[in-house]
Amino acid sequence: MKKWTSLLLALAMALSLAACGNSGTQENTSELPASVSGSIAEETPAPTDTEAPAEEPAEEPSEEPAESETPTTEDSSSVLIAYFSWSGNTEQVAQIIQQETGGDLFEIAPATAYTDDYNELLDIAQQEQSDNARPELAGQVENWEQYDTIFVGYPNWWSDAPMAVYTFLESYDWDGKTLIPFNTSASGGFGRSLSGLEESASGATILEGISFTEHTLGDAQSEVTAWLDGLGL
Ligand SMILES: Cc1cc2nc3c(=O)[nH]c(=O)nc-3n(C[C@H](O)[C@H](O)[C@H](O)COP(=O)(O)O)c2cc1C
C-alpha cells in the first residue's frame, strides 16, 4: 500500500514539474514579441539616421546652382538706367532702354515730391536753378560698384537738367564708369545740361546720348534700338 502511495506521490510530482516546465516556455514565448519589438524599436533610429544623410546630398546640389547663378546675375546687372521724370515722358524712354539692355531701373526722385501743378512747378524749378540747389533724394543706388554702364535720363527744365539730377550725379564715384545721357523736352533737347553732366560726373566717360521731343516720342522704340546698336550695346 505504501508502495502505491509512494508511486502515486512520485507521479503527482512528475506531473506538476511537467506543468511548471510548460508554463516557463509560454512565458519565454510571450516575451519574444516584446524583445522583437524591442529590437525594432532599437532599429527605429536607424531609418532616422539613414534619412539624415539622404537629406544632406539634397541640400548640396541646391547650394551649387545658387553659387553658379551669382556671376550671371552680376553680369546682367552691370547696366543701370537712372532717370528723373515728372510727367512720365522720360520714364517711357527709360523703360524702353531697360527692356533692350536688361539693366536695372532706378528712379531719381526727390525726398519731398514736387507739386502736381505745372505752373507752380515752373516757378519752383526756376528758383532751384537760380539757387543752384541740390534737392535731397528719396533713395540711393544699392551696390553702385556693380554698375559699369549708367544711362542717365531727365527732362529739360529751363534749358537744363532738374537740380535733383545733379544731386544724383554728385552722390557717386564716376571713375571708370560710362555715362550715357537721354532726355525729353518740349523742343530744347539737352539744352546746356551736357556740360553740367561733365562737371558733376567727373571721371565718367560720356557717350553720345539721345533726345526726344513730345512729338518724336512715338518713335522712341525703334530710335532707341538703333541708337543702342550704334553704341554697341
Ligand atoms: C519745370 C519745367 C520746365 C521746362 N522747361 C523746358 C524748357 O526750357 N525747354 C523745353 O523744351 N521743355 C521744357 N519743359 C518741358 C519738358 O522738358 C517736357 O515736357 C518733358 O518731356 C517732360 O518730361 P517728363 O514727362 O519725363 O517729366 C519744361 C517742363 C517743366 C515741367
PDBQT file of the ligand as one rigid body, heavy atoms in Angstrom, charges set to zero:
ROOT
HETATM    1  C1  LIG A 301       9.512 122.968 -64.910  1.00  0.00    +0.000 C 
HETATM    2  C2  LIG A 301       9.562 122.662 -66.374  1.00  0.00    +0.000 A 
HETATM    3  C3  LIG A 301      10.417 123.371 -67.183  1.00  0.00    +0.000 A 
HETATM    4  C4  LIG A 301      10.506 123.057 -68.525  1.00  0.00    +0.000 A 
HETATM    5  N1  LIG A 301      11.389 123.746 -69.313  1.00  0.00    +0.000 NA
HETATM    6  C5  LIG A 301      11.523 123.411 -70.616  1.00  0.00    +0.000 A 
HETATM    7  C6  LIG A 301      12.450 124.084 -71.442  1.00  0.00    +0.000 A 
HETATM    8  O1  LIG A 301      13.145 125.002 -71.019  1.00  0.00    +0.000 OA
HETATM    9  N2  LIG A 301      12.569 123.686 -72.730  1.00  0.00    +0.000 N 
HETATM   10  C7  LIG A 301      11.817 122.679 -73.252  1.00  0.00    +0.000 A 
HETATM   11  O2  LIG A 301      11.976 122.369 -74.422  1.00  0.00    +0.000 OA
HETATM   12  N3  LIG A 301      10.935 121.999 -72.480  1.00  0.00    +0.000 NA
HETATM   13  C8  LIG A 301      10.746 122.339 -71.183  1.00  0.00    +0.000 A 
HETATM   14  N4  LIG A 301       9.849 121.681 -70.410  1.00  0.00    +0.000 N 
HETATM   15  C9  LIG A 301       9.057 120.575 -70.986  1.00  0.00    +0.000 C 
HETATM   16  C10 LIG A 301       9.620 119.220 -70.580  1.00  0.00    +0.000 C 
HETATM   17  O3  LIG A 301      11.007 119.139 -70.831  1.00  0.00    +0.000 OA
HETATM   18  C11 LIG A 301       8.938 118.090 -71.349  1.00  0.00    +0.000 C 
HETATM   19  O4  LIG A 301       7.572 118.148 -71.182  1.00  0.00    +0.000 OA
HETATM   20  C12 LIG A 301       9.471 116.733 -70.924  1.00  0.00    +0.000 C 
HETATM   21  O5  LIG A 301       9.158 115.768 -71.901  1.00  0.00    +0.000 OA
HETATM   22  C13 LIG A 301       8.875 116.277 -69.617  1.00  0.00    +0.000 C 
HETATM   23  O6  LIG A 301       9.480 115.066 -69.234  1.00  0.00    +0.000 OA
HETATM   24  P1  LIG A 301       8.857 114.157 -68.100  1.00  0.00    +0.000 P 
HETATM   25  O7  LIG A 301       7.488 113.740 -68.546  1.00  0.00    +0.000 OA
HETATM   26  O8  LIG A 301       9.763 112.987 -68.013  1.00  0.00    +0.000 OA
HETATM   27  O9  LIG A 301       8.812 114.942 -66.843  1.00  0.00    +0.000 OA
HETATM   28  C14 LIG A 301       9.702 122.026 -69.080  1.00  0.00    +0.000 A 
HETATM   29  C15 LIG A 301       8.839 121.338 -68.241  1.00  0.00    +0.000 A 
HETATM   30  C16 LIG A 301       8.752 121.665 -66.916  1.00  0.00    +0.000 A 
HETATM   31  C17 LIG A 301       7.809 120.897 -66.023  1.00  0.00    +0.000 C 
ENDROOT
TORSDOF 0
